[in-house]
Amino acid sequence: MIEVETIADGQIALRVKGKLEKEDIASAIEALQDARAAYGNVNILVDLTGFAGMTLEALIADIGYGINHLSELKHYERIAVITDADWIEALIWVENRLLRQTDMRAFEAEDAELARRFVAGEDIPEKDNEP
């Protein structure tokens, strides 16, 4: 399940709980598209502390949407991902270096407030160490 919350104008939070299904990905995509339609550019806070995996269909839907909409990444200026999973932190680190038009950062659960401030536009220094 993905809970969607508008934090402020142009800022949206996605809280992931449990195992994701294809329908969860579709509803998250719809929420992001609605936010883009309303605000133009959107900053996203993704809380993955409750993430328990995803079905193959959800993974295919997620990857498919991402590949087909790479040109739209410029509309997502900042993405903060809250996670305690090292592999997700490493993935965000790599994506941030490959997809330069969007500033993506991983934050540990105890740094959730920093993640919120980053999404709000505050200058939060990036961690010095690589994952």
N, C-alpha and C positions, 0 to 999 in steps of 0.2 A: 504494500500500500504506500502511496505517496500523498502526503498532506501538503497542500499548497496554501501559502499565506502571502498576502501583499504586505511587505514591511513598511514601505513608503512609496511615493511615486517613483516608478522606475526601479524598484527593488522588490525581488520576490524570493521567498524561502521555500525550499522543497525539503520535507522531512520524510526520509525513507524508513519504513518499518517492515520487517519481515522479508519474505521472498517476493520479488517482483514478477508480475505477469505482464503479458503483452498489453493488456488493457491499462495497466498502471503507466506504462511508457506513453501510450496514446493520450492519457489524461494530462500527463506532465507536459507533453509537447503542445497540447491545446492551450494549457495555462501559459506557457512561454510565448506562444504566438499571440494570445490575447494581450499579454503584457506589452509585447512589441508593438502591437497595433495601437495600444493606448498611449505608450510613452516613447516610442521610437527605439531608444537604447535602453537596455535592461541590465542591471547587475543582479547576480544570482548567488544565494546562499544555499548550499546543499548539505544537509545533515545526514551523513551515512552511518551514524553510530548505531542505528537499529537495523542496518542492512544485513540480510541473511541470504544473499544470492539472488539469482534470477533464472527464470526458465529459458530454454533455448529460444523460444519464440520471442521473449522479451529482449534477449540479447540481439537477435537478428533485427528486430524493430528499432532498437536503440542505435546500433551500428549503421543500419540502412539510412535512418533519418540523418545521422551525423554526416555521413558521406555525401548524401544528396543536398545537404544544406551548409556545406563548408563555407561558401561565399557569404553566408549570413552571420558568421561569427563576429564580424565587425560590429554588429549590433549588441553584442554581449561584451561590455567593456571589462567587467571584473566578475570573476567566479571564485567563490571561496567554498572549499569542500572541507567539512568537519569529519574527521575519521581517525580511528586508532589503528587502522590496518596499514602496515608498512608498504604493501604492494600497491595500495591505492595512492598513498603519498608519492611513491616512485612514479606511478603513472601520471599523476598531476604534474610532477616536476618535468617529466619528458614532454607532455603536451604543452606546457607553458613555454618550453623552448622551441617547439615545432610550430605552434600556432601563435605567432607573435602579436597578432592583432587583439588578442584577448589576454588580460593579465589573470592567470589562474594560480591560486595558492591553496595548499593543503594546510589545515590547522588541526591540532589534536583537540580532543573533547574539552580539556581544561582551558583551551584558548578560544572557546566559542565566542566570547565577547570581542576578542580581537578580530575574529572572522566577520562579525556583524559590523564592526567599525570599518574594516576593509571594504566591505560591500557598500557601505554608506559613503565611501570616497576618501576616507582618512588615509594618510600616508603611513602604512605599516611596513616596516623594513622586512625584507624577505630573509628567511633563515639562511645563515652562512653555509651550513653544511648540506651536501648533496645526500639524497636518500641512500 
